Amino acid sequence: MSLLQPQLILELLLIGTCTGFLAGLLGIGGGMLMVPFLTMILTSKGYPADITVKMAVATSLATICFTSLSSVRAHQKRGAVLWPVVKVLAPGILVGSLLGAQLAVALPGKLLGVLFAIFVAFSATQMFLDRKPKPSRTLPGPAVTFGVGTVIGGLSSLVGAGGAFVSVPFMTWCNIKIHDAVGTSSALGFPIALAGTIGYIYAGQGLPQMPPGAVGYLYLPGLVIISLASMTMAPLGARTAHRMDIRPLKKVFAVVLYGLAAYFLLR
């Protein structure tokens, strides 16, 4: 599989452009779009389905390392990244991401899709209903916050996403404004992606039937092309997000999640 194939380059550029814009707009790492399309591309090249799903997840996580940095820079300029929240959630996220990657490698690809759909649909419902948290509700104590971070990191590694589908509803539930929740989620995407990528590279060492350019489960050609395109588009998505009202932003986020959940269930 060569980077010199024009069709492959165009496909990867299209994925990167779309996911980068969504990373800035919704605070997601783009993995929920990237994983299914990368899986289709790699499968069309004749590689086993079980390998392609896990390679798509690993490559998605690796690209989030770059897109999250681009997105968080744009949100930080608008003061929408709450670094104290990042600090308390990050330790649990690192642990959960490493464990989640190892669990994902051991699970069948179809089961990963079902788990993905369930959690995405739940998150979409929470956002769509727009339930108002109690005025006194804030972030829980250190032990509970560590546990929440572990869950966010573990689920994100399982499905190759940046964690916004859990972290944004959680933060808004704790009375954090939606724009701040989206901006903070973009910062949390980096530790999720880095730890998860390391886990997938380690788990995929020495396996047969891997495509040329693979390092463990990480597909390097996809990483390079998608990252370049997505980093270009993420700032545009972030600027668009800050021009929107709070309620429409929540509705957009929920609709995207519902669509992705339906795709995985039908698949």
Residue pairs with C-beta under 8 A, 6 or more apart in sequence:
1 8
1 45
1 211
1 212
1 213
1 221
2 8
2 212
3 9
3 213
3 221
3 224
3 225
8 41
8 221
9 225
11 37
11 41
12 41
12 221
12 222
12 225
12 226
12 229
13 225
13 226
13 229
15 33
15 34
15 37
15 38
15 226
15 229
16 63
16 225
16 226
16 227
16 228
16 229
16 230
16 233
17 229
17 230
17 232
17 233
18 30
18 33
18 233
19 29
19 30
19 31
19 33
19 34
19 63
19 67
19 226
19 230
20 30
20 67
20 70
20 229
20 230
20 231
20 232
20 233
20 234
20 237
21 233
21 234
21 236
21 237
21 240
22 28
22 30
22 33
22 237
22 256
23 29
23 30
23 64
23 67
23 68
23 70
23 71
23 162
23 186
23 189
23 230
23 233
23 234
23 237
24 70
24 71
24 74
24 75
24 186
24 233
24 234
24 235
24 236
24 237
24 238
24 239
24 240
24 241
25 237
25 238
25 240
25 241
25 252
26 164
26 182
26 237
26 241
26 249
26 252
26 253
26 256
27 71
27 75
27 162
27 164
27 168
27 181
27 182
27 183
27 184
27 185
27 186
27 189
27 241
28 161
28 162
28 164
28 165
28 185
28 256
29 60
29 61
29 63
29 64
29 67
29 68
29 156
29 161
29 162
29 163
29 164
29 189
29 192
29 193
30 60
30 63
30 64
30 67
30 162
30 230
31 57
31 60
31 61
31 63
31 64
31 156
31 159
31 160
31 161
31 162
32 116
32 120
32 159
32 160
32 161
32 165
32 256
32 257
32 260
33 260
34 56
34 59
34 60
34 63
34 160
34 226
35 53
35 56
35 57
35 60
35 159
35 160
35 161
36 56
36 260
36 263
36 264
36 267
38 52
38 55
38 56
38 59
38 60
38 219
38 222
39 49
39 52
39 53
39 56
42 51
42 52
42 55
42 56
42 211
42 219
43 49
43 52
45 211
47 55
47 209
47 210
47 211
48 209
49 109
50 108
50 109
51 207
51 209
51 210
51 217
53 109
53 112
53 113
54 104
54 105
54 109
54 200
54 204
54 217
55 204
55 210
55 211
55 214
55 217
55 218
55 219
56 160
56 219
57 104
57 112
57 157
57 158
57 159
57 160
57 200
57 217
58 101
58 160
58 196
58 197
58 200
58 201
58 204
58 216
58 217
58 218
58 219
59 160
59 217
59 218
59 219
59 222
59 223
59 226
60 160
60 161
61 101
61 156
61 157
61 160
61 192
61 193
61 196
61 197
61 200
62 193
62 197
62 218
62 223
62 227
63 193
63 222
63 223
63 226
63 227
63 230
64 161
64 162
64 189
64 190
64 192
64 193
65 190
65 193
65 194
65 197
66 227
66 230
66 231
67 162
67 189
67 227
67 230
67 231
67 234
68 162
68 186
68 187
68 189
68 190
68 193
69 190
69 231
70 230
70 231
70 234
70 235
71 186
71 189
71 234
71 235
71 237
71 238
72 81
72 183
72 186
72 187
72 189
72 190
73 235
74 234
74 235
74 238
74 239
75 81
75 182
75 183
75 186
75 187
75 238
76 183
78 179
78 183
78 238
78 242
80 179
80 180
80 182
80 183
80 184
80 242
81 180
81 183
81 184
81 186
81 187
82 176
82 180
82 183
82 184
83 187
85 139
85 171
85 176
85 184
86 184
86 187
86 188
88 139
88 142
88 145
88 146
88 149
89 145
89 148
89 149
89 152
89 167
89 188
90 149
90 188
90 191
91 146
91 149
92 145
92 146
92 147
92 148
92 149
92 150
92 151
92 152
92 153
93 149
93 150
93 152
93 153
93 156
93 163
93 188
93 191
93 192
93 195
94 153
94 191
94 195
95 149
95 150
95 153
96 149
96 150
96 151
96 152
96 153
96 154
96 155
96 156
96 157
97 153
97 154
97 156
97 157
97 191
97 192
97 193
97 194
97 195
97 196
97 199
98 153
98 157
98 195
98 196
98 198
98 199
99 150
99 153
99 154
99 157
99 199
100 153
100 154
100 155
100 156
100 157
100 158
100 196
100 199
101 157
101 195
101 196
101 197
101 198
101 199
101 200
101 203
102 199
102 203
103 154
103 157
103 158
104 112
104 157
104 158
104 200
105 200
105 203
105 204
105 217
107 158
112 158
112 159
113 264
113 265
113 267
114 264
114 265
115 155
115 158
115 159
116 158
116 159
116 260
116 261
116 264
117 260
117 261
117 262
117 263
117 264
117 265
118 261
119 155
119 159
119 165
119 166
120 165
120 257
120 258
120 260
120 261
120 264
121 257
121 258
121 261
123 165
123 166
123 168
123 169
123 257
124 165
124 253
124 254
124 255
124 256
124 257
124 258
124 261
125 254
126 169
126 173
127 168
127 169
127 172
127 250
127 251
127 253
127 254
127 257
128 250
128 251
128 254
128 255
128 258
130 247
130 250
131 173
133 172
133 173
133 174
133 175
135 175
137 173
137 174
137 175
138 174
138 175
139 145
139 174
140 148
140 174
148 170
151 166
152 163
152 166
152 167
152 170
152 188
152 192
153 163
153 191
153 192
153 195
153 196
155 161
155 163
155 165
155 166
156 162
156 163
156 166
156 192
156 196
157 192
157 195
157 196
157 199
160 196
162 185
162 186
162 188
162 189
162 192
162 193
163 185
163 188
163 189
163 192
164 182
164 185
164 186
164 189
165 257
167 181
167 184
167 185
167 188
168 178
168 181
168 182
168 185
168 253
171 180
171 181
171 184
171 185
172 178
172 181
176 184
177 246
178 246
178 249
178 250
179 241
179 242
179 246
179 249
182 241
182 249
186 238
197 218
200 216
200 217
200 218
201 215
201 216
201 217
201 218
202 216
203 216
203 217
204 210
204 214
204 215
204 216
204 217
204 218
205 216
207 216
211 219
213 219
213 220
213 221
214 220
241 249
244 252
